[in-house]
Each structure stands twice: as structure tokens, then as C-alpha cells.
Amino acid sequence: MTLPVTVTVIGRCAFYDCTSLTEMTLPPDLTEIKGYAFSECASLSKIVLPPNLTEIGQCAFIGCTSLAEITLPLNLTAIGLCAFHGCTSLAEITLPPGAVDIGWHAFYGCPGTPRRIND
């Protein structure tokens, strides 16, 4: 699924529990993903985050058990609490250097250990 280029914010619970959603391409001017936006999308295996994204809300991807790959954009500064909690297929997590506001349990239950790009 590809969203229209006019979308700049994905609202709270926008795609909550969309079990048939497998892939998502987000528009380039998207700046924020609100809390629970993609939570419990168990079939979501790939999502392309745009370069202008600065904030991922709390529990935005909680329970996305098929999510195996995600590239966090360089402009990202905030990752909400439990944002990727329970993403049991997420083996590699690379944090951009500007991501300074990382919530409690943001990557709890993910097999990968987050590392900074400059590590």
C-alpha cells in the first residue's frame, strides 16, 4: 500500500489491527506517526519510512511480529515508549545519530540490539 503524497501525519490507531497489511510506503513529506498507528499489524513485514520523519509515537508498531526490516531516517529525533515492542522478527535496528528521545521499552522483545549509525 502507498499513501498519497499529501499525507504529512498518520493519526493515532490509523491502521490498528490491519492484519492483511503486508507492506507500506509512506509519502516523502510525512513527519510524524502517531501512537498505535500500525500496532497489531501482524502481517506487516516491510515499511519504508520517509527521510522527513522526525517522530514515531508510543506503541506505533507494537505487536508487528512480521516486521523484519526497518530503516530509521536520519531526521528521526523521537521514538515513543514501546514503539516497536514485541516486533519479534526485527533483528537489525540502526538508530540515527539525532534520535535522542527514545522511550522506555521502545525495542522490548526485539531480537536485535539497537546501535547508532556512528557506532
MDTraj code that builds the backbone (N, CA, C; nanometers):
import mdtraj as md
import numpy as np

residues = "MET THR LEU PRO VAL THR VAL THR VAL ILE GLY ARG CYS ALA PHE TYR ASP CYS THR SER LEU THR GLU MET THR LEU PRO PRO ASP LEU THR GLU ILE LYS GLY TYR ALA PHE SER GLU CYS ALA SER LEU SER LYS ILE VAL LEU PRO PRO ASN LEU THR GLU ILE GLY GLN CYS ALA PHE ILE GLY CYS THR SER LEU ALA GLU ILE THR LEU PRO LEU ASN LEU THR ALA ILE GLY LEU CYS ALA PHE HIS GLY CYS THR SER LEU ALA GLU ILE THR LEU PRO PRO GLY ALA VAL ASP ILE GLY TRP HIS ALA PHE TYR GLY CYS PRO GLY THR PRO ARG ARG ILE ASN ASP".split()
xyz = np.array([
    [0.0838, -0.1164, 0.0000],
    [0.0000, 0.0000, 0.0000],
    [0.0890, 0.1237, 0.0000],
    [0.0491, 0.2232, -0.0765],
    [0.1195, 0.3503, -0.0831],
    [0.0205, 0.4610, -0.0502],
    [0.0580, 0.5477, 0.0415],
    [-0.0288, 0.6594, 0.0801],
    [-0.0074, 0.7785, -0.0128],
    [-0.1082, 0.8653, -0.0276],
    [-0.0937, 0.9849, -0.1120],
    [0.0175, 1.0768, -0.0617],
    [0.0786, 1.1504, -0.1527],
    [0.1900, 1.2384, -0.1172],
    [0.1473, 1.3549, -0.0285],
    [0.0198, 1.3821, -0.0191],
    [-0.0290, 1.4936, 0.0618],
    [-0.0352, 1.4621, 0.2111],
    [-0.0189, 1.3374, 0.2483],
    [-0.0258, 1.2972, 0.3890],
    [0.1029, 1.3387, 0.4605],
    [0.0883, 1.4136, 0.5720],
    [0.2053, 1.4574, 0.6486],
    [0.2083, 1.3979, 0.7897],
    [0.0947, 1.3478, 0.8378],
    [0.0860, 1.2859, 0.9697],
    [-0.0065, 1.1654, 0.9589],
    [0.0348, 1.0553, 1.0205],
    [-0.0528, 0.9388, 1.0306],
    [-0.1092, 0.9399, 1.1715],
    [-0.2396, 0.9447, 1.1810],
    [-0.3068, 0.9595, 1.3092],
    [-0.3049, 0.8365, 1.3968],
    [-0.3417, 0.8584, 1.5205],
    [-0.3474, 0.7538, 1.6226],
    [-0.4396, 0.6409, 1.5767],
    [-0.3914, 0.5195, 1.5851],
    [-0.4673, 0.3981, 1.5532],
    [-0.5133, 0.3911, 1.4076],
    [-0.4519, 0.4657, 1.3167],
    [-0.4955, 0.4729, 1.1773],
    [-0.5060, 0.3357, 1.1101],
    [-0.4091, 0.2493, 1.1333],
    [-0.4094, 0.1170, 1.0713],
    [-0.4104, 0.0064, 1.1771],
    [-0.4575, 0.0387, 1.2939],
    [-0.4580, -0.0558, 1.4063],
    [-0.5224, -0.1890, 1.3663],
    [-0.4504, -0.2972, 1.3918],
    [-0.5001, -0.4333, 1.3716],
    [-0.5401, -0.4638, 1.2274],
    [-0.4744, -0.3999, 1.1313],
    [-0.4973, -0.4324, 0.9901],
    [-0.4151, -0.5571, 0.9579],
    [-0.4712, -0.6708, 0.9838],
    [-0.3967, -0.7968, 0.9748],
    [-0.3585, -0.8354, 0.8320],
    [-0.4222, -0.7775, 0.7313],
    [-0.3870, -0.8113, 0.5933],
    [-0.2835, -0.7161, 0.5327],
    [-0.2462, -0.6120, 0.6058],
    [-0.1466, -0.5164, 0.5581],
    [-0.0079, -0.5804, 0.5650],
    [0.0589, -0.5934, 0.4494],
    [0.1896, -0.6589, 0.4462],
    [0.3045, -0.5627, 0.4180],
    [0.2806, -0.4599, 0.3375],
    [0.3836, -0.3615, 0.3037],
    [0.3227, -0.2232, 0.2998],
    [0.4050, -0.1217, 0.3317],
    [0.3565, 0.0162, 0.3310],
    [0.4692, 0.1086, 0.2866],
    [0.4377, 0.1971, 0.1924],
    [0.5302, 0.3024, 0.1522],
    [0.4676, 0.4345, 0.1930],
    [0.5396, 0.5090, 0.2719],
    [0.4884, 0.6344, 0.3259],
    [0.5341, 0.7520, 0.2402],
    [0.4533, 0.8593, 0.2336],
    [0.4872, 0.9746, 0.1493],
    [0.6112, 1.0489, 0.1994],
    [0.6828, 1.1145, 0.1091],
    [0.8100, 1.1784, 0.1448],
    [0.7990, 1.2924, 0.2460],
    [0.6843, 1.3601, 0.2525],
    [0.6699, 1.4735, 0.3444],
    [0.6088, 1.4352, 0.4784],
    [0.5929, 1.3067, 0.5043],
    [0.5403, 1.2616, 0.6329],
    [0.6406, 1.2961, 0.7429],
    [0.5925, 1.3597, 0.8507],
    [0.6822, 1.3993, 0.9586],
    [0.6543, 1.3252, 1.0892],
    [0.5343, 1.2694, 1.1034],
    [0.5008, 1.2060, 1.2313],
    [0.4078, 1.0868, 1.2130],
    [0.4374, 0.9824, 1.2900],
    [0.3495, 0.8668, 1.3013],
    [0.3005, 0.8660, 1.4452],
    [0.1721, 0.8863, 1.4643],
    [0.1140, 0.8950, 1.5988],
    [0.1069, 0.7567, 1.6643],
    [0.0790, 0.7559, 1.7924],
    [0.0721, 0.6341, 1.8712],
    [-0.0255, 0.5310, 1.8163],
    [0.0141, 0.4068, 1.8245],
    [-0.0663, 0.2912, 1.7853],
    [-0.1047, 0.2893, 1.6366],
    [-0.0423, 0.3721, 1.5548],
    [-0.0794, 0.3844, 1.4137],
    [-0.0786, 0.2504, 1.3396],
    [0.0226, 0.1683, 1.3633],
    [0.0332, 0.0392, 1.2956],
    [0.0338, -0.0770, 1.3954],
    [-0.0078, -0.0536, 1.5167],
    [0.0006, -0.1589, 1.6180],
    [-0.0872, -0.2781, 1.5811],
    [-0.0347, -0.3945, 1.6144],
    [-0.1006, -0.5237, 1.5910],
    [-0.1223, -0.5554, 1.4439],
    [-0.0449, -0.4949, 1.3549],
    [-0.0473, -0.5305, 1.2128],
    [0.0491, -0.6482, 1.1966],
    [0.0039, -0.7642, 1.2362],
    [0.0898, -0.8820, 1.2467],
    [0.1513, -0.9267, 1.1151],
    [0.0913, -0.8919, 1.0014],
    [0.1445, -0.9336, 0.8712],
    [0.2372, -0.8301, 0.8084],
    [0.2477, -0.7120, 0.8700],
    [0.3331, -0.6065, 0.8151],
    [0.4792, -0.6493, 0.8243],
    [0.5398, -0.6721, 0.7085],
    [0.6783, -0.7195, 0.7078],
    [0.7765, -0.6130, 0.6593],
    [0.7257, -0.5122, 0.5873],
    [0.8153, -0.4090, 0.5356],
    [0.7428, -0.2755, 0.5337],
    [0.8116, -0.1729, 0.5834],
    [0.7592, -0.0362, 0.5770],
    [0.8749, 0.0561, 0.5424],
    [0.8524, 0.1445, 0.4473],
    [0.9549, 0.2396, 0.4054],
    [0.9229, 0.3735, 0.4719],
    [1.0097, 0.4145, 0.5625],
    [0.9914, 0.5414, 0.6341],
    [1.0584, 0.6531, 0.5546],
    [0.9911, 0.7673, 0.5396],
    [1.0455, 0.8769, 0.4594],
    [1.1554, 0.9542, 0.5318],
    [1.2385, 1.0258, 0.4572],
    [1.3509, 1.0985, 0.5172],
    [1.3095, 1.2130, 0.6083],
    [1.1895, 1.2685, 0.5906],
    [1.1458, 1.3825, 0.6725],
    [1.0796, 1.3412, 0.8036],
    [1.0661, 1.2123, 0.8283],
    [1.0030, 1.1655, 0.9515],
    [1.0884, 1.2028, 1.0724],
    [1.0264, 1.2707, 1.1702],
    [1.1005, 1.3122, 1.2891],
    [1.0512, 1.2429, 1.4158],
    [0.9287, 1.1888, 1.4143],
    [0.8747, 1.1313, 1.5370],
    [0.7902, 1.0070, 1.5103],
    [0.8172, 0.9037, 1.5910],
    [0.7360, 0.7825, 1.5919],
    [0.6729, 0.7748, 1.7298],
    [0.5407, 0.7733, 1.7349],
    [0.4677, 0.7776, 1.8605],
    [0.4711, 0.6472, 1.9391],
    [0.4193, 0.6553, 2.0620],
    [0.4202, 0.5389, 2.1509],
    [0.3402, 0.4242, 2.0910],
    [0.3958, 0.3070, 2.1040],
    [0.3317, 0.1826, 2.0604],
    [0.2935, 0.1828, 1.9126],
    [0.3581, 0.2650, 1.8314],
    [0.3220, 0.2797, 1.6905],
    [0.3271, 0.1477, 1.6142],
    [0.4232, 0.0617, 1.6471],
    [0.4387, -0.0652, 1.5763],
    [0.4315, -0.1850, 1.6718],
    [0.3756, -0.1663, 1.7885],
    [0.3693, -0.2744, 1.8877],
    [0.2955, -0.3953, 1.8287],
    [0.3532, -0.5119, 1.8456],
    [0.2897, -0.6355, 1.8002],
    [0.3005, -0.6619, 1.6513],
    [0.3848, -0.5887, 1.5808],
    [0.4070, -0.6149, 1.4377],
    [0.5097, -0.7277, 1.4266],
    [0.4653, -0.8477, 1.4503],
    [0.5539, -0.9638, 1.4643],
    [0.6230, -1.0054, 1.3350],
    [0.5750, -0.9625, 1.2197],
    [0.6390, -0.9972, 1.0926],
    [0.7368, -0.8915, 1.0442],
    [0.7419, -0.7778, 1.1122],
    [0.8299, -0.6687, 1.0703],
    [0.9749, -0.7115, 1.0887],
    [1.0404, -0.7369, 0.9762],
    [1.1763, -0.7895, 0.9810],
    [1.2807, -0.6850, 0.9436],
    [1.2366, -0.5764, 0.8817],
    [1.3312, -0.4781, 0.8312],
    [1.2706, -0.3389, 0.8422],
    [1.3483, -0.2481, 0.8972],
    [1.3053, -0.1078, 0.9016],
    [1.4294, -0.0198, 0.9033],
    [1.4259, 0.0856, 0.8232],
    [1.5353, 0.1816, 0.8203],
    [1.4835, 0.3103, 0.8813],
    [1.5426, 0.3484, 0.9919],
    [1.5020, 0.4712, 1.0601],
    [1.5732, 0.5886, 0.9933],
    [1.4978, 0.6913, 0.9490],
    [1.5583, 0.8031, 0.8759],
    [1.6495, 0.8890, 0.9622],
    [1.7428, 0.9553, 0.8984],
    [1.8407, 1.0384, 0.9690],
    [1.7776, 1.1531, 1.0462],
    [1.6631, 1.2044, 1.0018],
    [1.5982, 1.3164, 1.0696],
    [1.5170, 1.2754, 1.1918],
    [1.5062, 1.1477, 1.2178],
    [1.4269, 1.0988, 1.3306],
    [1.4903, 1.1418, 1.4631],
    [1.4110, 1.2069, 1.5486],
    [1.4626, 1.2527, 1.6775],
    [1.3943, 1.1854, 1.7955],
    [1.2704, 1.1361, 1.7766],
    [1.1958, 1.0794, 1.8890],
    [1.1297, 0.9470, 1.8522],
    [1.1489, 0.8492, 1.9415],
    [1.0846, 0.7184, 1.9288],
    [1.0098, 0.6960, 2.0594],
    [0.8791, 0.6864, 2.0505],
    [0.7948, 0.6765, 2.1688],
    [0.8109, 0.5468, 2.2454],
    [0.7604, 0.5478, 2.3694],
    [0.7707, 0.4284, 2.4521],
    [0.6986, 0.3119, 2.3859],
    [0.7594, 0.1978, 2.3959],
    [0.7067, 0.0720, 2.3404],
    [0.6802, 0.0784, 2.1903],
    [0.7447, 0.1688, 2.1174],
    [0.7174, 0.1888, 1.9746],
    [0.7283, 0.0604, 1.8928],
    [0.8287, -0.0213, 1.9196],
    [0.8488, -0.1452, 1.8448],
    [0.8408, -0.2674, 1.9370],
    [0.7743, -0.2528, 2.0473],
    [0.7601, -0.3600, 2.1468],
    [0.7009, -0.4853, 2.0815],
    [0.7647, -0.5973, 2.1017],
    [0.7120, -0.7240, 2.0510],
    [0.7299, -0.7472, 1.9025],
    [0.8163, -0.6697, 1.8377],
    [0.8460, -0.6937, 1.6961],
    [0.9506, -0.8050, 1.6901],
    [0.9047, -0.9262, 1.7055],
    [0.9918, -1.0421, 1.7259],
    [1.0731, -1.0831, 1.6041],
    [1.0465, -1.0250, 1.4884],
    [1.1258, -1.0548, 1.3689],
    [1.2279, -0.9463, 1.3374],
    [1.2275, -0.8389, 1.4145],
    [1.3160, -0.7254, 1.3901],
    [1.4547, -0.7542, 1.4467],
    [1.5416, -0.8029, 1.3601],
    [1.6730, -0.8487, 1.4041],
    [1.7804, -0.7413, 1.3967],
    [1.7613, -0.6390, 1.3132],
    [1.8621, -0.5344, 1.2993],
    [1.7974, -0.3985, 1.3171],
    [1.8516, -0.3199, 1.4089],
    [1.7971, -0.1880, 1.4395],
    [1.9126, -0.0886, 1.4416],
    [1.9103, 0.0063, 1.3484],
    [2.0140, 0.1080, 1.3431],
    [1.9515, 0.2432, 1.3736],
    [1.9977, 0.3046, 1.4807],
    [1.9449, 0.4337, 1.5245],
    [2.0222, 0.5481, 1.4599],
    [1.9510, 0.6476, 1.4069],
    [2.0217, 0.7645, 1.3534],
    [2.0825, 0.8456, 1.4675],
    [2.1878, 0.9211, 1.4408],
    [2.2557, 0.9953, 1.5474],
    [2.1666, 1.0964, 1.6185],
    [2.0660, 1.1515, 1.5507],
    [1.9797, 1.2523, 1.6108],
    [1.8671, 1.1973, 1.6964],
    [1.8513, 1.0657, 1.6996],
    [1.7444, 1.0045, 1.7805],
    [1.7870, 1.0083, 1.9265],
    [1.7473, 1.1135, 1.9944],
    [1.7895, 1.1331, 2.1336],
    [1.6774, 1.1073, 2.2332],
    [1.5547, 1.1105, 2.1886],
    [1.4400, 1.0876, 2.2766],
    [1.3828, 0.9492, 2.2466],
    [1.4354, 0.8500, 2.3166],
    [1.3933, 0.7116, 2.2939],
    [1.3202, 0.6637, 2.4177],
    [1.1941, 0.6297, 2.3993],
    [1.1080, 0.5915, 2.5102],
    [1.1413, 0.4573, 2.5719],
    [1.0935, 0.4407, 2.6922],
    [1.1106, 0.3182, 2.7698],
    [1.0544, 0.1996, 2.6917],
    [1.1266, 0.0909, 2.6877],
    [1.0869, -0.0322, 2.6190],
    [1.0578, -0.0121, 2.4702],
    [1.1214, 0.0858, 2.4082],
    [1.0966, 0.1139, 2.2669],
    [1.1210, -0.0084, 2.1790],
    [1.2183, -0.0909, 2.2151],
    [1.2517, -0.2084, 2.1348],
    [1.2430, -0.3376, 2.2164],
    [1.1614, -0.3375, 2.3190],
    [1.1473, -0.4541, 2.4063],
    [1.0907, -0.5723, 2.3270],
    [1.1546, -0.6857, 2.3398],
    [1.1082, -0.8062, 2.2722],
    [1.1603, -0.8221, 2.1307],
    [1.2439, -0.7282, 2.0857],
    [1.3054, -0.7390, 1.9536],
    [1.4358, -0.8167, 1.9691],
    [1.4625, -0.9130, 1.8814],
    [1.5862, -0.9904, 1.8958],
    [1.7122, -0.9092, 1.8657],
    [1.6995, -0.8013, 1.7879],
    [1.8149, -0.7176, 1.7557],
    [1.8429, -0.6166, 1.8650],
    [1.9688, -0.5791, 1.8762],
    [2.0094, -0.4766, 1.9721],
    [2.0287, -0.3461, 1.8964],
    [1.9584, -0.2396, 1.9351],
    [1.9757, -0.1122, 1.8648],
    [2.1201, -0.0632, 1.8733],
    [2.1678, -0.0096, 1.7631],
    [2.3011, 0.0502, 1.7605],
    [2.2930, 0.1804, 1.6824],
    [2.3818, 0.2713, 1.7128],
    [2.3877, 0.4022, 1.6452],
    [2.4584, 0.3874, 1.5123],
    [2.4229, 0.4734, 1.4177],
    [2.4880, 0.4721, 1.2873],
    [2.6375, 0.4953, 1.3004],
    [2.6786, 0.5802, 1.3940],
    [2.8208, 0.6117, 1.4092],
    [2.8965, 0.5126, 1.4976],
    [2.8311, 0.4030, 1.5398],
    [2.9000, 0.3018, 1.6222],
    [2.9977, 0.2218, 1.5378],
])
top = md.Topology()
chain = top.add_chain()
for i, resn in enumerate(residues, 1):
    res = top.add_residue(resn, chain, resSeq=i)
    for name in ("N", "CA", "C"):
        top.add_atom(name, md.element.get_by_symbol(name[0]), res)
traj = md.Trajectory(xyz[None], top)
